[in-house]
């Protein structure tokens, strides 16, 4: 196990106990099959592999189909759902419970636990490494971390309303920013003050969540938990996480 894996799981154990949950997706043969009540053609399970600063180093993935009846490492599929718009439109982020129901209906029986699923991870889809990006001439105060979680797919109106309500997002102060910055909020989570900004990247192209955390007196592992939970909240609205970058 790589040091980044050890660090990620140690942080999660400190914060909530246990390993971070995996991400589940249903793959359909055609766009709109789920709405028509047609069963998926397969299940994809992923895990983001993080560096010690919580940026994304890669994605481990494994897929199962009723045709093969086996779990196979699928880095190309993970890459494809983020790069191929047609394939992406056939992919639906779901909870483990929904994945387990689909697995049972497709004849797989009981969905394996997450530890056995992790044992099938083989070929990792790497994500590029880079030094923290510089947003401009203003330097962040000591102890401040700025992260951007990038997502593919588009938010529908219901998903956008859910996020605005859940995070109590306020409009951007500057009218010039309002086309891109959909909302902003402040909070204190596990002792760390944070600023959260939801941004649109081009109409229907992508979305991102910018999180600025001022590391104060809270537990260090809380940052890993914060990033994971906010990424999951975006997944619950139908978006597919692409990467996690650090700006400062």
Secondary structure, 3 states (H helix, E strand, C coil): CCHHHHHHHHHHHHHCCCCCCCEEEEECCCCCCCCCCCCCCEEEEEEEEECCCCCEEEEEEEEECCCCCCEEECHHHHHHHHHCHHHHCCEEEECHHHHHHHHHHCCCCCCCCHHHHHCCCCCCEECCCCCCCCCCCCCCCCCEEEEEEEEECCCCHHHHHHHHHHHCCECCCCHHHCCCEEEEEEEEECCEEEEEEEEEECCCCEEEEEEEEECCCCCCCHHHHHHHHHHHHHHCCCCEEEEEEECC
